[in-house]
Amino acid sequence: MAFSKHKPLKAYPVVEFPEENNSCAVVSSKWLSCDRALCTWPSAIGTKLENLVKSSAEPSSYPRLTWTSLPCRVLGSYGKKYSKI
């Protein structure tokens, strides 16, 4: 059995995107790679994006959206309920 060197994440990590001018976002933990080095980001914006995060949408469940893998760094994570920061 393999063990992760990472502490378990709560439902909503806050990530920084170094290649996107160090912008930060709250995302679904389902959008992170196993090593937490990449975040799958949807082409949605505004309310549509917020609803995807709130529902912890699986990228494979929304094939009409373009999902891009972006390098990221996890800054922290928040509990079971989504709220705007």
KOLKOL-875746 format. One record per atom (N, C-alpha, C, O): x, y, z; residue in three letters. Coordinates in steps of 0.2 Angstrom, whole numbers, padded with zeros to 4 digits, always signed. Layout:
XYZALA;...
// end
This chain:
+0004-0006+0000MET;+0000+0000+0000MET;+0004+0006+0000MET;+0009+0007+0004MET;+0003+0011-0005ALA;+0007+0017-0005ALA;+0004+0022-0001ALA;-0002+0023-0001ALA;+0008+0026+0002PHE;+0006+0032+0006PHE;+0008+0038+0003PHE;+0013+0039+0000PHE;+0003+0043+0003SER;+0005+0050+0000SER;+0009+0054+0005SER;+0008+0053+0011SER;+0013+0058+0002LYS;+0017+0062+0007LYS;+0013+0069+0008LYS;+0016+0073+0013LYS;+0008+0069+0005HIS;+0003+0075+0006HIS;-0002+0074+0012HIS;-0004+0068+0012HIS;-0003+0079+0016LYS;-0009+0079+0020LYS;-0015+0078+0016LYS;-0016+0081+0011LYS;-0021+0075+0019PRO;-0027+0075+0015PRO;-0030+0082+0014PRO;-0029+0086+0019PRO;-0033+0083+0008LEU;-0036+0089+0007LEU;-0043+0089+0009LEU;-0046+0084+0009LEU;-0045+0095+0011LYS;-0053+0096+0012LYS;-0056+0097+0005LYS;-0052+0097+0000LYS;-0062+0098+0005ALA;-0066+0098-0002ALA;-0063+0104-0007ALA;-0064+0103-0013ALA;-0061+0109-0004TYR;-0060+0115-0008TYR;-0053+0118-0007TYR;-0052+0123-0003TYR;-0048+0116-0011PRO;-0041+0119-0010PRO;-0041+0126-0013PRO;-0045+0127-0018PRO;-0037+0130-0011VAL;-0035+0136-0014VAL;-0028+0135-0017VAL;-0023+0133-0014VAL;-0028+0137-0024VAL;-0022+0135-0027VAL;-0020+0142-0031VAL;-0023+0146-0032VAL;-0013+0142-0032GLU;-0010+0147-0035GLU;-0007+0145-0042GLU;-0005+0139-0042GLU;-0008+0149-0047PHE;-0006+0146-0054PHE;+0000+0151-0056PHE;-0001+0156-0058PHE;+0006+0148-0055PRO;+0012+0152-0057PRO;+0013+0154-0064PRO;+0015+0160-0065PRO;+0010+0150-0069GLU;+0010+0152-0076GLU;+0005+0157-0078GLU;+0004+0159-0083GLU;+0000+0159-0073GLU;-0005+0163-0074GLU;-0005+0169-0070GLU;-0009+0172-0066GLU;+0001+0172-0070ASN;+0003+0178-0065ASN;+0002+0177-0058ASN;-0001+0182-0055ASN;+0003+0171-0056ASN;+0002+0169-0049ASN;-0005+0170-0046ASN;-0007+0172-0040ASN;-0010+0170-0051SER;-0017+0171-0049SER;-0019+0165-0044SER;-0016+0160-0045SER;-0024+0166-0040CYS;-0026+0161-0035CYS;-0034+0160-0036CYS;-0038+0164-0039CYS;-0036+0154-0035ALA;-0043+0152-0035ALA;-0045+0146-0030ALA;-0040+0142-0029ALA;-0051+0146-0029VAL;-0054+0140-0025VAL;-0056+0135-0030VAL;-0060+0137-0035VAL;-0054+0129-0029VAL;-0056+0124-0034VAL;-0059+0118-0031VAL;-0059+0117-0025VAL;-0061+0113-0035SER;-0063+0107-0032SER;-0057+0102-0031SER;-0053+0102-0035SER;-0056+0099-0026SER;-0051+0094-0025SER;-0050+0089-0030SER;-0045+0086-0031SER;-0056+0088-0033LYS;-0056+0083-0039LYS;-0053+0085-0045LYS;-0051+0081-0050LYS;-0051+0092-0045TRP;-0048+0094-0051TRP;-0040+0094-0051TRP;-0037+0096-0055TRP;-0038+0092-0045LEU;-0030+0091-0044LEU;-0028+0085-0046LEU;-0031+0079-0045LEU;-0021+0085-0049SER;-0018+0078-0050SER;-0016+0075-0043SER;-0016+0078-0038SER;-0014+0069-0044CYS;-0012+0065-0038CYS;-0007+0068-0034CYS;-0006+0068-0028CYS;-0002+0071-0038ASP;+0004+0074-0034ASP;+0003+0082-0033ASP;+0007+0085-0030ASP;-0003+0084-0035ARG;-0005+0091-0033ARG;-0001+0096-0037ARG;-0001+0102-0035ARG;+0002+0094-0042ALA;+0006+0099-0046ALA;+0002+0102-0052ALA;+0004+0107-0055ALA;-0004+0099-0054LEU;-0008+0101-0059LEU;-0015+0102-0057LEU;-0018+0098-0053LEU;-0018+0107-0060CYS;-0026+0108-0059CYS;-0029+0108-0065CYS;-0027+0111-0070CYS;-0034+0104-0066THR;-0038+0104-0072THR;-0043+0110-0072THR;-0047+0110-0067THR;-0043+0114-0076TRP;-0047+0120-0076TRP;-0052+0121-0082TRP;-0050+0120-0088TRP;-0058+0122-0080PRO;-0063+0122-0086PRO;-0064+0129-0089PRO;-0061+0134-0087PRO;-0066+0129-0095SER;-0067+0135-0099SER;-0073+0139-0097SER;-0074+0144-0100SER;-0077+0137-0092ALA;-0082+0141-0090ALA;-0080+0147-0086ALA;-0074+0147-0083ALA;-0084+0152-0086ILE;-0083+0158-0082ILE;-0089+0160-0078ILE;-0094+0158-0079ILE;-0088+0165-0073GLY;-0094+0168-0069GLY;-0098+0162-0065GLY;-0095+0158-0062GLY;-0104+0163-0066THR;-0108+0159-0062THR;-0108+0151-0064THR;-0108+0147-0059THR;-0107+0150-0070LYS;-0106+0143-0072LYS;-0100+0140-0069LYS;-0100+0134-0067LYS;-0094+0144-0069LEU;-0088+0141-0065LEU;-0089+0140-0058LEU;-0087+0135-0055LEU;-0092+0145-0055GLU;-0094+0144-0048GLU;-0098+0138-0046GLU;-0097+0135-0041GLU;-0103+0137-0050ASN;-0107+0131-0050ASN;-0103+0124-0051ASN;-0105+0120-0047ASN;-0098+0124-0055LEU;-0094+0119-0056LEU;-0090+0117-0050LEU;-0089+0112-0048LEU;-0087+0123-0047VAL;-0083+0122-0041VAL;-0088+0119-0035VAL;-0086+0115-0032VAL;-0093+0123-0034LYS;-0098+0121-0029LYS;-0100+0114-0029LYS;-0101+0110-0024LYS;-0101+0111-0035SER;-0104+0104-0036SER;-0098+0099-0036SER;-0100+0093-0037SER;-0092+0102-0035SER;-0086+0097-0036SER;-0087+0093-0043SER;-0086+0087-0042SER;-0088+0096-0048ALA;-0089+0093-0054ALA;-0083+0089-0057ALA;-0077+0091-0056ALA;-0085+0083-0059GLU;-0079+0079-0062GLU;-0078+0081-0069GLU;-0083+0082-0073GLU;-0072+0083-0071PRO;-0071+0085-0078PRO;-0074+0080-0084PRO;-0077+0083-0089PRO;-0074+0074-0082SER;-0077+0069-0087SER;-0084+0070-0088SER;-0087+0067-0093SER;-0088+0073-0083SER;-0095+0074-0083SER;-0097+0080-0087SER;-0103+0080-0089SER;-0092+0084-0089TYR;-0094+0090-0093TYR;-0090+0090-0100TYR;-0085+0094-0100TYR;-0091+0085-0104PRO;-0086+0085-0110PRO;-0087+0091-0115PRO;-0083+0092-0119PRO;-0092+0095-0114ARG;-0093+0100-0119ARG;-0089+0106-0117ARG;-0087+0111-0121ARG;-0086+0106-0111LEU;-0081+0111-0109LEU;-0074+0109-0111LEU;-0073+0103-0111LEU;-0070+0114-0112THR;-0063+0113-0113THR;-0060+0113-0106THR;-0060+0118-0103THR;-0056+0108-0104TRP;-0053+0107-0098TRP;-0045+0107-0099TRP;-0043+0103-0103TRP;-0042+0112-0096THR;-0035+0113-0097THR;-0031+0111-0091THR;-0033+0113-0085THR;-0025+0107-0091SER;-0021+0106-0085SER;-0016+0111-0085SER;-0012+0113-0089SER;-0016+0115-0079LEU;-0012+0120-0077LEU;-0007+0119-0071LEU;-0010+0116-0066LEU;-0001+0120-0072PRO;+0003+0120-0066PRO;+0000+0124-0060PRO;-0002+0129-0061PRO;+0001+0121-0054CYS;-0002+0124-0048CYS;+0002+0123-0042CYS;+0006+0118-0042CYS;+0000+0127-0037ARG;+0003+0125-0030ARG;-0003+0126-0025ARG;-0006+0131-0025ARG;-0004+0121-0021VAL;-0009+0122-0016VAL;-0007+0126-0010VAL;-0002+0125-0007VAL;-0011+0131-0009LEU;-0010+0136-0003LEU;-0013+0134+0003LEU;-0011+0135+0009LEU;-0019+0130+0003GLY;-0023+0128+0009GLY;-0029+0125+0006GLY;-0030+0124+0000GLY;-0033+0123+0011SER;-0040+0120+0009SER;-0045+0121+0014SER;-0044+0122+0020SER;-0051+0121+0012TYR;-0057+0123+0016TYR;-0062+0117+0016TYR;-0061+0112+0012TYR;-0066+0117+0021GLY;-0070+0111+0023GLY;-0075+0109+0017GLY;-0074+0110+0011GLY;-0081+0106+0020LYS;-0086+0103+0016LYS;-0090+0107+0012LYS;-0093+0105+0007LYS;-0091+0113+0014LYS;-0096+0118+0011LYS;-0092+0124+0008LYS;-0088+0127+0011LYS;-0094+0125+0002TYR;-0091+0131-0002TYR;-0094+0137+0000TYR;-0100+0138+0001TYR;-0090+0142+0001SER;-0092+0149+0001SER;-0087+0154-0002SER;-0081+0152-0002SER;-0089+0159-0004LYS;-0084+0164-0008LYS;-0079+0167-0002LYS;-0081+0168+0003LYS;-0073+0168-0004ILE;-0068+0170+0000ILE;-0068+0178-0001ILE;-0064+0181+0002ILE;
// end
